[in-house]
Amino acid sequence: MVFPIFLLFILISNLASAAEPDQEESLPPVVVTSTRLKDVEEEAARIPGKVIIITADDIQQLGAKTVQEALQYQSGVVLYDQIGNEFQSTVDLRGFNGQPVPVTSVFVDGVRVNEPDFNTVNFDLIPLEAIERIEILPGTATVFGRNALGGVINIITKRGRTDKPHFELESAGGSFGRQRYTFSSDGPLPLSNFDYYFSVTRELTDGFREATGGRITRIFTKLGYHLGQDTDVSLSYTHVDDHLKQAGSLPLSVLRRDRTENLTPGDFSNGDLHSISLNLRQKLPASFSLALNGFVRDSDLLSFVKFTSGNSLLRTNVLSGGGAIQLTHDGSIVERKNLFNLGVEYGRNRFASHNSGVFGVPFMSKQSTNEDVAGVYLSDSFSIFESLILTGGFRYDRDRIDFAGFDSFIGKLSGLRAFNRVSPKAGLVFVPLKDLSLSFSYSEGIRVPTVQELFALGPFGSNTSLLPMQSRNYEIGLKARLSNWLEGSLALFYMPVRDEILFIVTDPLSGIGKNDNIDRTLRRGVEVSLRGRYGKLVDSFLNYTVTKATFETDVLLPSGQVKKGDELPLVPRHRVGLGVNFHPVEDLTLSLLGNYVGRQFFLNDEPNRFKKLADYFVLGSRVSYRWKDLTGYVTVNNLTNRKYSTSGILFGEPFLVPAPGINLFAGLIYRY
């Protein structure tokens, strides 16, 4: 199925080459925030390294109902569902599989939203409807700090428009009881120079499997102040309340009989989030500018899980706060363009959890952790010549973890660990032609051990001597605008990782082990992206990724003896994302979208002994039409009704999480 769609893409390109579109109908230049906090924007062609931009219009054209669906077609993305609902899929980048801990950092308006206990991201707590753009920076993102080995997903939310008040109302529904209701409004306030944005969303679903589904309520509001081009301030508040049922995996024997079955009805997770963030940008004399970010984030999470020999109820409260201040100079040195950036940030996380249930016998544990995180970063981009740009910088990170807890198996446990690291970065961009740039970049980063890895309670292998994971990322890139209507990029990356943290077997006879550092792993790959537009008739994209993630040292894991060269599980070798949008008449869009994911090893098959999880190609389509202030759309997912699973784990026999078959989602949007 991939090949015919690829031919369709080529055919469109050939048709487009017959005539050049008008300049205003061609592809606009891609710009990206080039600093840790949003301040100065630069053309992506001048930045050493791959950059991916997804706009609010892109999200709408894709028909994405979750943040993960908006990301799924992009190169370098590793995405799968291990939970059993569409809202809690795992996302990581460049050969990292989110196991045991994700190493891609996600920011919303400058605030890190990875949970501090496991570095996971609850994407259901991010207001999709309020997203203005998503910037994906694959590869170790040094200036963003710890736990960004795979890269950074930087989300920027909408701002109130200043011309007049705007209103939008959406009502949508579809297969499996899926419903979505959204109201939003933005515009100027009666107070001079003030603007606002407000949205409220209610989502409901029954899920395609038995005893699944959930509900989500999201409220997002932003108050803005601007004074000319010099001063910009925004204050935003997010509240999310959700209840999500988790169907989990099915053994292969059951899945073949009934893909909708649920062996553990009653599993769920609840989330309750309150988040406030402040952002300020102020231009200063002599080409300097100042950016400031401050935040408070309070979340209460509750999860209940059944398993063969018992169950577990986990309550976690996280209170985080902090901020960053950044000084930027966008000017020149000896008549050469220079962008200098210096920043300091600090955050404090306080998280406490209470876990109780039955694991053969009743158990109970309590944990309380204070984490202080500080960072200093500096970067500089200097144009040696108009066609040659040199970048360099570093970041210093300090992470201090103070833990105390009690476990019914071992009693009291407490500990204190601190980690310090200076991580450099460097890059070179050569622009031999106006529409062609070549680049090389090098960056380093760390992933700090989690509290559970350091101070795990019960028989789960704590190790207070763990070292941080360290990555070195080498990347060669090419970005080219082949014409006004077609542009592309190529990235080759090579990422050796030291001290990866896994659970290691220390006694082969008993199977006893602990969390430990293994010497080396390696990720390398190639990413190719094409984006085209011919006038107002057609726009399209094609993204291809080939990735190989391997162990580079022999190690004994619970799954068996792993040898150098064995591949890490849940990392597909090949991924293809493609889409074509036709606009045959004004305000009518016909879309065709495809996603191919290659074969991958099951989790718990690190020795690579079992048959791989099957590859799959999923085709979708979307039709939307706008008439005056009203827009209607119909999205059909999995047009071919492909039976597939995005993840699997070995427990004696394969357990897989099935994906839904053909399903429909339709809605109406009224904009005023």
C-alpha positions in Angstrom: 0.0 0.0 0.0 2.9 2.4 0.7 4.2 2.2 -2.9 1.0 3.4 -4.7 0.8 6.3 -2.3 4.4 7.2 -2.9 3.7 7.1 -6.7 0.8 9.4 -6.1 3.2 11.9 -4.4 5.6 11.7 -7.3 2.8 12.2 -9.8 1.7 15.4 -8.0 5.3 16.7 -8.0 5.6 16.1 -11.7 2.4 17.8 -12.4 3.5 20.7 -10.3 6.7 21.0 -12.2 4.8 22.0 -15.3 4.3 25.5 -14.0 5.5 27.5 -11.0 2.8 28.9 -8.7 2.6 32.5 -7.8 4.9 33.5 -5.0 2.1 34.1 -2.5 0.9 30.5 -3.2 4.3 28.9 -2.6 5.6 27.4 0.6 6.4 30.0 3.3 9.9 29.9 4.9 10.0 27.7 8.1 10.9 29.7 11.2 11.6 28.2 14.7 12.2 29.5 18.2 16.0 29.4 18.4 16.3 29.8 22.2 15.2 28.0 25.3 12.4 30.5 26.0 10.4 32.0 23.1 12.1 35.2 22.0 14.1 35.4 18.7 12.9 33.3 15.7 15.2 32.1 13.1 14.8 30.4 9.7 15.2 26.7 10.2 17.8 26.6 7.4 20.2 28.6 9.6 19.9 26.1 12.5 22.3 23.1 12.6 19.9 20.2 13.1 16.5 18.9 12.0 13.5 21.0 12.9 9.9 20.0 12.5 7.0 22.5 12.7 3.3 21.5 13.1 0.8 24.4 13.0 -2.8 24.6 14.2 -3.9 24.4 10.6 -1.8 21.2 10.1 -3.4 19.7 13.2 -6.9 20.4 11.8 -6.0 19.1 8.3 -4.7 15.9 9.9 -7.9 15.4 11.8 -5.9 14.8 15.0 -8.0 14.2 18.1 -5.0 13.9 20.4 -1.5 15.4 20.5 0.0 12.0 19.7 -2.1 11.8 16.5 -0.7 15.2 15.5 2.9 13.8 15.9 2.4 10.3 14.4 3.3 11.2 10.7 6.6 12.9 11.5 10.0 11.5 11.0 12.0 10.2 14.0 8.9 9.6 16.1 8.5 6.3 18.1 4.8 6.0 19.0 2.8 3.1 20.4 -0.1 2.3 22.7 0.8 0.1 25.7 -2.1 1.2 27.9 -5.2 0.5 25.8 -6.7 3.9 25.2 -6.1 6.5 22.6 -5.2 9.3 25.1 -2.2 7.7 26.7 0.1 6.5 23.9 3.8 6.7 24.5 5.9 9.1 22.4 9.7 9.2 22.2 12.2 10.2 19.5 15.2 8.8 17.5 15.3 5.2 18.6 14.4 5.7 22.3 11.3 3.7 23.2 10.2 5.2 26.4 11.4 2.2 28.4 11.8 2.2 31.2 11.7 6.0 31.2 11.0 8.4 28.3 14.0 10.7 27.3 12.1 13.2 25.2 11.2 16.4 27.1 7.9 18.2 26.4 7.4 21.9 27.1 4.2 23.9 27.0 4.8 27.7 26.8 8.2 27.2 28.4 7.1 24.9 31.2 8.4 21.3 31.3 5.3 19.0 31.6 7.2 15.6 32.1 6.1 14.2 35.4 9.1 14.4 37.8 8.8 10.9 39.2 9.1 8.9 35.9 9.6 11.6 33.3 6.4 10.4 31.6 4.2 12.9 29.7 0.4 12.8 30.3 -0.6 14.1 26.9 -4.2 14.0 27.9 -3.4 17.0 30.2 -2.3 19.2 27.2 -5.1 21.3 25.6 -4.9 20.2 22.0 -7.5 22.8 20.9 -5.4 25.6 22.2 -2.1 24.7 20.4 -0.8 27.3 18.0 2.2 25.3 16.9 4.4 22.4 17.8 8.2 22.5 17.3 10.0 19.2 17.3 13.7 19.3 17.8 15.0 15.6 17.4 18.3 14.7 18.8 19.9 15.7 22.1 18.7 19.2 22.9 21.4 20.5 25.2 20.0 23.9 26.2 16.7 22.4 27.3 18.4 20.5 30.1 18.3 17.0 31.5 16.2 14.2 30.1 16.2 15.5 26.5 18.4 12.8 24.9 15.8 11.9 22.2 14.9 15.6 21.7 12.3 18.2 22.6 8.7 18.7 21.7 8.1 22.4 22.3 4.4 23.4 22.3 3.2 27.0 22.0 -0.4 27.8 22.8 -2.7 30.3 21.1 -2.8 34.0 21.8 -5.8 36.3 21.6 -6.2 38.2 18.3 -6.3 42.0 18.5 -8.7 43.0 15.7 -12.1 41.9 17.2 -13.7 39.2 19.3 -13.8 35.8 17.8 -15.9 32.8 18.7 -15.7 29.1 17.8 -18.0 26.3 18.7 -17.4 22.7 17.7 -19.6 19.6 18.1 -18.3 16.2 16.9 -18.9 12.5 17.3 -18.3 9.2 15.8 -17.6 5.5 16.3 -17.2 3.9 19.8 -19.3 6.6 21.4 -16.5 9.2 20.7 -17.8 12.8 21.4 -16.1 16.2 21.5 -17.5 19.6 22.4 -15.4 22.7 22.3 -16.1 26.4 22.8 -13.4 29.0 22.4 -13.2 32.8 22.2 -10.4 35.3 21.8 -9.9 38.9 21.0 -9.1 42.3 22.5 -10.3 43.4 25.9 -11.8 46.8 26.7 -8.5 47.6 28.5 -6.0 49.1 26.1 -3.3 46.7 24.9 -4.9 43.6 26.6 -6.1 40.5 24.8 -7.6 37.2 25.9 -8.0 33.6 24.8 -10.4 31.1 26.4 -11.4 27.5 25.5 -13.3 24.7 27.2 -13.5 21.2 25.9 -15.4 18.1 26.9 -14.4 14.7 25.4 -16.2 11.4 25.9 -15.6 7.9 24.5 -16.8 4.3 25.2 -13.7 2.9 23.6 -13.7 0.1 21.0 -12.9 -2.6 23.6 -15.1 -3.9 26.5 -15.2 -1.8 29.7 -13.1 1.0 28.2 -13.5 4.6 27.4 -13.3 7.7 29.5 -14.0 11.4 29.8 -11.9 14.6 29.8 -12.7 18.1 30.7 -10.1 20.8 29.8 -10.2 24.6 30.5 -7.6 26.9 29.1 -7.4 30.6 29.4 -4.7 33.2 28.6 -4.5 36.9 29.4 -2.1 38.9 27.2 -0.6 42.4 27.3 1.4 43.9 24.5 2.9 47.4 24.1 4.0 47.9 20.6 6.8 45.6 19.5 8.8 46.0 22.7 6.7 44.4 25.5 4.7 41.2 25.5 3.3 39.5 28.6 1.0 36.5 28.9 -0.5 34.8 31.9 -2.2 31.4 31.3 -4.2 28.9 33.4 -4.9 25.3 32.6 -7.3 23.0 34.4 -7.9 19.4 33.3 -10.0 16.7 35.0 -10.2 13.3 33.4 -11.1 9.6 34.0 -9.6 7.2 31.6 -10.2 3.4 31.5 -7.3 1.2 30.6 -7.9 -2.0 28.7 -4.3 -3.1 28.7 -2.9 -6.0 26.6 -4.4 -9.3 25.4 -2.6 -12.7 25.1 -2.3 -13.7 21.4 -4.6 -16.6 21.9 -7.4 -14.3 23.1 -6.7 -11.5 20.6 -7.1 -13.9 17.7 -10.6 -14.8 19.0 -11.8 -11.4 20.1 -9.9 -8.1 19.7 -12.4 -6.2 21.8 -12.0 -8.3 25.0 -10.7 -6.8 28.2 -9.1 -9.2 30.7 -8.8 -6.6 33.5 -12.0 -4.5 33.5 -11.8 -1.8 36.2 -8.3 -0.5 35.4 -8.3 3.3 35.2 -6.4 6.5 35.8 -7.7 9.8 37.0 -6.0 13.1 36.5 -6.6 16.5 38.1 -4.3 19.3 36.9 -4.1 23.0 37.8 -1.3 24.9 36.1 -0.4 28.6 35.9 2.4 30.1 33.8 3.7 33.6 33.2 5.8 34.6 30.2 7.4 38.0 29.5 9.4 39.3 26.6 10.9 42.8 26.8 13.1 44.4 24.2 16.0 46.3 25.6 18.4 48.9 24.2 21.4 48.0 22.0 19.7 44.9 20.4 19.3 43.1 23.8 16.0 41.4 24.9 14.9 39.7 28.1 12.6 36.7 28.4 11.1 35.4 31.7 9.1 32.4 32.5 7.5 31.4 35.8 5.1 28.6 36.7 3.2 26.6 39.3 1.9 23.2 38.4 -0.3 21.1 40.8 -1.5 17.6 39.7 -3.2 14.8 41.5 -3.0 11.4 39.8 -4.8 8.2 40.7 -4.4 4.8 39.0 -5.8 1.4 39.7 -4.4 -1.8 38.1 -5.4 -5.4 38.2 -3.0 -8.3 37.6 -3.0 -12.0 38.0 -2.0 -12.2 41.6 -3.6 -9.0 42.9 -4.1 -5.3 42.3 -2.6 -1.9 43.0 -4.0 1.5 43.8 -1.5 4.4 43.4 -2.1 8.0 44.5 0.4 10.6 43.5 0.5 14.4 44.1 3.0 16.6 42.3 3.5 20.2 43.1 6.1 21.9 40.9 7.2 25.5 40.6 10.0 27.6 39.3 11.1 29.8 36.5 13.7 30.9 34.0 15.3 34.2 32.9 17.0 34.6 29.6 19.1 37.4 28.1 19.5 37.5 24.3 21.5 39.8 22.1 20.5 39.7 18.4 22.9 42.0 16.8 26.3 42.0 15.1 30.0 41.6 15.9 32.6 43.2 13.6 29.7 43.6 11.1 28.8 39.9 11.3 25.3 38.7 12.5 25.5 37.3 15.9 22.9 35.8 18.2 23.9 35.4 21.9 21.8 33.7 24.5 22.4 33.3 28.3 19.8 31.8 30.7 19.3 30.6 34.2 16.5 28.4 35.4 15.4 26.8 38.7 12.6 24.4 39.5 11.4 22.6 42.6 9.4 19.4 42.5 7.6 18.0 45.5 5.9 14.7 44.9 4.4 12.2 47.2 2.7 8.9 46.6 0.8 6.2 48.4 0.6 2.7 46.9 -1.4 -0.1 48.4 -2.9 -3.4 47.2 -2.1 -7.1 46.9 0.9 -8.7 45.3 0.6 -12.3 46.5 0.3 -10.7 50.0 -1.0 -7.3 51.0 1.5 -4.4 50.6 1.7 -0.7 51.3 4.3 1.9 50.6 4.6 5.7 51.1 7.1 8.0 49.4 7.9 11.6 49.7 10.5 13.4 47.5 11.8 16.9 47.2 13.8 17.6 44.0 15.7 20.8 43.3 16.7 21.4 39.7 19.0 24.2 38.5 20.5 25.0 35.1 22.7 27.6 33.4 22.9 27.7 29.6 24.8 29.7 27.1 24.8 29.6 23.3 26.1 31.7 20.5 25.5 31.7 16.7 28.0 33.7 14.7 27.9 34.3 10.9 31.6 34.0 9.9 30.4 34.8 6.4 26.9 35.2 5.1 27.1 31.6 4.0 28.9 30.1 7.0 27.3 30.1 10.5 29.1 28.7 13.6 27.2 27.8 16.7 28.4 26.7 20.1 27.3 26.6 23.7 26.9 24.5 26.9 24.5 23.8 29.7 25.3 23.1 33.4 22.7 21.0 35.2 22.4 20.2 38.8 19.7 17.9 40.1 19.3 17.2 43.9 16.9 14.5 45.0 15.9 14.1 48.7 13.8 10.9 49.3 12.1 9.4 52.3 9.7 6.4 52.3 8.2 3.4 54.0 7.5 0.0 52.6 5.7 -2.9 54.2 8.4 -5.3 52.9 11.5 -3.6 54.1 10.5 -0.7 56.4 11.9 2.8 56.2 14.2 3.9 53.4 15.6 7.4 52.7 18.4 8.8 50.7 20.0 11.9 49.1 21.6 12.1 45.7 22.9 15.0 43.7 24.0 15.0 40.0 26.1 17.6 38.2 26.9 17.8 34.6 28.2 20.2 31.9 27.0 19.4 28.5 28.4 21.1 25.4 27.0 21.6 21.9 28.4 22.8 18.6 27.3 23.2 15.1 28.2 24.5 11.6 25.8 25.6 8.8 27.1 26.2 5.3 24.8 27.9 2.8 26.4 27.5 -0.6 23.2 28.5 -2.4 20.3 30.6 -1.4 17.9 27.6 -1.1 20.4 25.0 0.1 22.0 24.6 3.5 24.4 21.9 4.8 25.0 21.4 8.5 26.9 19.4 11.1 26.0 19.4 14.8 27.3 17.8 18.0 25.5 17.8 21.3 25.6 16.0 24.7 23.0 15.4 27.3 22.1 13.4 30.4 19.1 11.5 31.7 19.0 11.6 35.5 18.0 8.4 37.4 14.4 8.5 38.7 13.6 8.2 42.3 12.2 4.7 41.8 15.5 3.6 40.1 17.5 5.0 43.0 15.3 4.2 46.0 12.8 1.6 44.8 10.8 0.1 47.6 10.2 -3.6 47.9 11.9 -6.2 45.8 12.4 -4.0 42.8 16.1 -3.5 42.7 17.0 0.0 44.1 20.5 1.2 43.5 21.6 4.5 45.1 24.9 4.3 43.1 23.4 4.8 39.7 25.0 7.2 37.3 23.1 9.4 34.8 22.7 8.2 31.2 24.9 10.2 28.9 24.4 10.8 25.2 26.5 12.2 22.4 24.6 13.1 19.3 26.3 13.5 15.9 24.1 14.8 13.0 24.7 15.7 9.4 21.9 17.5 7.7 20.7 19.0 4.5 17.8 21.4 3.9 16.8 22.5 0.4 14.1 24.4 -1.3 13.9 22.7 -4.6 11.5 25.3 -6.0 8.8 27.6 -4.7 6.5 24.6 -4.3 8.8 21.8 -3.0 11.2 21.6 -0.1 13.0 18.8 1.6 15.4 17.8 4.4 17.8 15.0 5.1 19.3 14.1 8.5 21.8 11.4 9.3 22.3 10.8 13.1 24.6 8.7 15.1 24.0 8.6 18.9 26.2 6.5 21.3 24.8 6.3 24.8 26.8 5.5 27.9 25.4 4.2 31.2 21.9 3.3 30.0 19.8 2.3 33.0 18.1 -1.1 33.0 17.1 -3.8 35.4 20.1 -6.2 35.4 20.2 -9.8 36.7 23.0 -10.2 39.2 22.3 -13.8 40.3 21.4 -16.1 37.3 20.2 -18.9 39.6 17.7 -16.9 41.6 16.9 -14.2 39.0 17.6 -11.5 41.6 18.9 -8.2 40.2 18.9 -4.5 40.5 18.7 -1.3 38.5 22.2 -0.7 37.0 24.1 1.1 34.3 25.1 -0.8 31.2 28.1 0.3 29.3 26.9 1.2 25.8 23.9 1.4 23.5 23.7 3.0 20.1 21.0 4.7 18.0 21.6 5.7 14.4 19.4 6.4 11.5 18.3 8.5 8.5 15.4 10.9 8.3 14.0 12.2 5.0 11.2 14.8 4.6 9.5 16.3 1.6 6.8 19.0 1.6 5.1 20.3 -1.5 2.4 22.7 -2.5 1.1 23.6 -6.0 -0.8 26.8 -5.9 -4.1 26.4 -4.1 -4.8 23.0 -5.6 -2.6 20.5 -3.7 -0.3 20.3 -0.7 1.4 17.2 0.4 4.1 15.7 2.7 6.2 12.6 2.8 8.4 11.6 5.9 10.6 8.5 6.0 12.7 7.2 8.9 15.0 4.3 9.1 16.4 3.6 12.7 18.5 1.0 14.3 18.9 0.9 18.0 21.3 -1.7 19.4 23.0 -2.9 22.6 26.7 -2.4 22.3 27.7 -4.6 25.3 26.8 -8.0 26.6 24.4 -8.0 29.5 22.1 -10.4 31.4 18.6 -9.1 31.6 15.5 -10.9 33.0 14.5 -11.7 29.4 17.8 -13.6 28.9 21.4 -13.0 27.8 21.7 -10.0 25.5 24.7 -9.8 23.1 26.3 -6.9 21.4 24.3 -6.1 18.3 20.9 -7.2 19.6 18.3 -4.6 18.9 16.3 -2.7 21.5 12.6 -3.6 21.5 9.7 -1.4 20.4 11.8 0.5 17.9 10.6 -0.1 14.3 13.3 -0.2 11.7 11.2 1.7 9.1 8.5 4.4 9.4 6.7 6.3 6.6 4.2 9.1 7.1 2.5 10.7 4.1 -0.4 12.8 3.2 -2.1 14.6 0.3 -4.6 17.4 0.5 -6.6 18.3 -2.6 -8.5 21.6 -2.8 -10.6 21.1 -6.1 -12.8 24.1 -5.3 -12.5 26.9 -2.8 -13.2 25.8 0.8 -13.3 22.1 0.0 -10.5 19.8 1.1 -10.1 16.1 0.3 -7.3 14.5 2.3 -5.6 11.1 2.1 -3.2 10.1 5.0 -1.1 7.0 5.4 1.2 5.7 8.2 3.5 2.7 7.8 5.3 1.2 10.8 7.8 -1.6 10.2 8.4 -4.7 12.3 9.8 -4.4 15.8 10.9 -6.7 18.6 8.5 -7.3 21.5 9.3 -5.7 24.9 11.0 -8.4 27.1 12.6 -9.8 23.9 15.9 -7.9 24.3 17.8 -11.1 23.2 15.9 -11.0 19.9 14.8 -14.6 20.0 11.1 -14.3 19.3 9.3 -13.4 16.1 8.9 -9.7 15.6 5.7 -7.7 16.0 4.1 -7.5 12.6 4.4 -4.3 10.5 1.3 -2.4 9.4 0.1 0.3 7.1 -3.0 2.4 8.1 -4.8 4.5 5.6 -7.2 7.4 6.5 -9.1 10.0 4.7 -10.8 13.3 5.5 -13.3 15.6 3.8 -14.0 19.1 5.0 -16.0 21.9 3.5 -16.5 25.5 4.7 -19.6 27.5 3.9 -19.5 31.0 5.3 -19.0 30.7 9.1 -19.8 26.9 9.2 -17.3 24.1 8.5 -18.2 20.4 8.4 -15.8 17.5 8.3 -15.8 13.7 8.1 -12.7 11.7 9.0 -12.4 7.9 8.4 -9.6 6.2 10.1 -8.2 2.8 9.1 -10.0 2.7 5.8 -8.9 -0.9 5.0 -10.0 -2.1 8.4 -6.5 -3.4 9.1 -6.1 -5.6 12.1 -2.9 -4.6 13.8 -1.2 -3.8 17.2 1.2 -1.0 17.9 2.9 -2.7 20.8 3.6 -6.1 22.4 5.3 -7.6 25.4 6.4 -11.2 26.1 5.1 -13.0 29.3 5.6 -16.6 28.3 3.4 -15.9 25.3 3.0 -12.6 23.4 0.6 -10.0 24.8 -0.5 -7.3 22.4 -2.5 -4.1 22.6 -4.9 -4.2 19.6 -5.7 -1.0 17.6 -9.2 -0.2 16.5 -10.6 -1.2 13.1 -12.3 1.2 10.6 -13.9 4.1 12.5 -15.5 7.4 11.7 -15.4 10.9 13.3 -17.5 13.8 12.0 -18.3 17.3 13.3 -19.4 20.8 12.7 -17.5 24.0 13.5 -19.1 27.4 13.7 -16.7 30.4 13.7 -17.6 34.0 14.1 
